[in-house]
Amino acid sequence: MIETAEFIPALEKALSGPRGAFRARRIAPVAGGCIHRCFVIDGDGRRVFAKTNQRSCLDAFAAEADGLAALSAAGVRMPAPLAWGEAGETAYLALEYLELRPSGDYAALGRMLGALHSVHGEFFGWKRDNYIGLTPQHNRRSDSWVGFWREARLEPQLQLAESNKLGRRLLDAGRRLCSALPQLLAGHEPAASLLHGDLWSGNAGFLTGGAPALFDPAVYYGDHEADIAMTELFGGFPPAFYSAYREVLPLEPEYAVRKNLYNLYHVLNHANIFGGGYVAQAERMTERLLAEVR
């Protein structure tokens, strides 16, 4: 159990500086997802959003801060990382507080994402490993998109599935799919676009006035279709988002198949975390993808 008071002195020290000392005057718990405990902290005219978890999550918070800074530098509105560290058994991450609403200018969100995906790197991957939720996400640099998706995305999830005893059917089909990736992605040579990496509707919001903002990234350089695919996985965004995005970066007809390949990674991750129906969903997706190469 994390004690709220445990990290406050460390946070106050980290946020104090040339602007003066920061003193937490009001600490209010808020809903913030299923992984971390979250708080809105007011102090001396400043408001911050703080996440806390066990000390073992410190690297996950450092990775999140890295991703937030990278996407902000690319022009995406993100909450700025202010401080992260540990105090006793507690790890914490303090972010700029943004007053967010669940809906707003979806066309602006589509254009903002298209502009982000127009930022290209020299390789697939990222400068460090990070996390998809709390699952380690491997980002070893690669010149091959096929190799990266197989070795850094599908194979690690299948290894976890084996450890979690999710069944031979899923494992055998998944390994056949990994072998078939060169055929499934034949002729597809995407640019290495800067990606959010965990872009579902729950990781987007809108400021007062409707301007879009994103949060909770799992960044890497990859196929821009992978981000778009995930937006369709858990409910999707309104049509205005996709129309505006396509004005910046059109999607190829073959995207309809590739989106299932890219979303399989996230469904496998959910299967490894939650089990249940996600295992059967991953099996169905894998079999459908294999049918594309027979």
N, C-alpha and C positions, 0 to 999 in steps of 0.2 A: 504494500500500500504506500502510495506517495503522499507524504505530508506536504501540504501547500506551503507552510511556513519555511520549509527546509531550503528552498531555492531562492526565496525572496531576497535575503541579504546579498547573495552572489549576483543576482540580477540587478539589484540596485547599484552595486559597485560597477558592474559592466556597463550600465547605461549612464553612469555619471561621467562627466568630462568637462570640456570647455564651456558647454551650455549650462553647467551647474550640476549640482547633485540631484539625483533622481530618488525620490522617496515614494514608495507605494502607499497611497492613501486609501485606495479601494480595490479589492480583489474580488471579481465576480466570476464564478464558473460558468462556462457556456458550452453548448453543444458544438462538437468539432470533429465528428467522425467517430469511427469505431476503434481507432488505434491509440490515440493519445488523450490525456486530460488537457483541457484547454481553458484559458482564463483571459478575461479582459482586465487589464490593470491600469488604473488611473493614478497619476502622481504628478503634482507640480505643473499642471497645465499640459501634460503629455498623456497620451493613451497608447498602450501597446497591447498586442495580442501575443500570448505566450502558450507554448505547448510544453508539456512535461511527460516524462515516462521514466522507466528504469534507467539506470546509468548505462546499461548496455546499448541504449538507443542513441548515445552521443554521436556515433559516426553517422547514423541516419540523419540526425539533425544537421550535422556538418555538410552532408551531401545535399540536403534540401537547400541549405543556405547557398551552396555553390550553384545549384540549378537556378534558384531565384535570381541570383546576381547575373548569371549568364543570359537568361531570357530578358531581364530588365535592360541589359546592355544592348540587346538586339531590338529594343523598342517595344517590348510587350509590357503592359502595365501589370506589375506584380507587387505584392507587399514586400517592401525592402527588408532584408535580414538585418537586425540590429545587434544581436548578441546571441551566443550559444555557449554552453559549458556544462559543468556538473557541480553539484553540491551534495555531499554525502552520497546517498544512493539514488539521487535524482539527476537526470539530464534535462536540460531545458533549451528552448529556442524562442527568442523574442523577435517578433516581427512588427513592422509598421501596421497600425490598425487601419483597416479599410472598412467603411460602412458599405456593405454590399447588399444588393437586392437580387432576387432569383431570376428576374427577367429585365430586358433592356434592348439595346440596339444590336440585334443578332447579325445584321449585315455588317456592321462595324467589326464585330467579332470575327466574321469570316474573312474580311479584308486584313485584319490584324494577324490572323493565323497565316494567311497567304504570304504576307510580308515576312513573317518569321521563317517560313519554309523556303523563302528565297535567299536566306542566309546559308551559305554552303561552306562545308569544311573540306579538308583534304583527305579524309578517311572516314570510315564508318566506325562508330563507337564514341568514346568520350575520354577525357583526360584522367578520369578516375572511375572506379566502380561506384554504383549508388544503389538505390533500393526501389522496388516496385511494391508499394505498401511497406512491409517490413521484410520482404523477401529480397535477398541480395540480387542485384542486377549486374551482370557482367558486361563490361564495356571495353574489352581489349580491342585495340585498334586493328582494323582490317581493311584491305583494299577490295575485298570481294563482298558484295551484298549477300549473295547466296551463302558464302562461308560464315559471315557474321550472323545471319538469321539462324543458321543451323547451330553454330557452336556457342553463341552468346545468348540465344533466346530459347530455342526449342529444346536442345539437349540438356541444359541445366534443369529445365522444368521436368523433363522426362526422368532425369536422375532423382529429383525429389519425389516424383510419382512412384518410382521404384522403392525408395526408402519408406514412403508412406503406404506402400502396399495397395496401390490403387487398381491393381489388376493387370493380368497378362494381355488382355485384349487391347487396352489402351496403350500399353508399352510396345507391343508388337506393331500395332498400326502406326504409332508415333515414330518408331525407328524406320519403318518402311517409308514414311513421309519424309524423314530427314534425308534418306538416300535418294528420294525422287525430287528433291528441291531443284536440282539443275534443270530438269524437264519442266517442272511447274513454273519456274521463273525464267525459262528460256527466252532470250531476246529482251529481257527487261533489265535495263542498266540505269537505275535511278541515280540522280545526284545525291550527295550526302548532305541532306537538309538538316538544319537545326530543329529538333523536335521537343515538344513539351514532354512526351513520353507516357503520360498517364491522363490523357485528355478525354474524360467523360464529363457529363453535364454537371456532376457534383463538384468538379474542380474549376468551374467558371462562375463568375458573378458579374454584377453590374453596379457601377458607382451611381450616385445621385446624378441625374441627367441622362443616364443610360449608357455611358461609356463602358466598354467591357474590361474585365480584369481576369487573370488566371492565377492559380496557386497550386500547391502540392505537385511540383514537377518531378519527373524522373528522366532528366534530359540525356540526349545523345544525338549524334549525327546518324540519320538513317533515311529511308524512303519516306517522303512526305505523306504517302498514302497510309502509312501505319498510324499516324495521328488521326487522319480523317476516318479511318476504319474504326478506331476506338470510339469516336463520337457517335457512331451508329450502334454500339454494342449494348448500352444500357439506356435506351430510350431515345437518344438522338437529340438534335437541335431542330428548330423550325426551318422550313424551306429557304427562308431569306438568308440564313447562314451559308447553306451549301451553294446557293446561286451566287452570292458575293464572293465566296472562296473560288469558285470556278472561273470567275472573271479574272482572278489573279493567276491561278494555276489550274488549268483544265485537267480533268481526270480521264484517263484512257478507258476504253470499253472493258479491257481485261481487269480493271480494278474490281469489278464485281466478284471475280474469283479470288484475287489477291487479298481483299479485305478479310475473307474468312481465314486465310493463312495468318494474317497479322493478328486478328482477334483471337485465334487459337492460343497464342501466347498468354493472353490475359485470362482466358477461360481455364487454361491449365493452371495458372497461378491461383485462381479461385478454387479449383479442384484440390490443389495441394493445401490450401488454407482451410477450406470449409468442407471439402468432400461432397457427399450427397449428390444432388442433381447435376452439379458441375462436372462430375466424372462422366456421366452419361452424355452430357452436352459435348464435352471434349471428344468422346469417342465418335459421336455422330459427325462432328465437324471434320475430324481426321479422315473418316471413311469417305465423306463427300469430296474432300480434296484429293484423296487417292484415286477416286473415280475420274478425276480430270486428267490423269496422266496414263490411264489404261488404254 
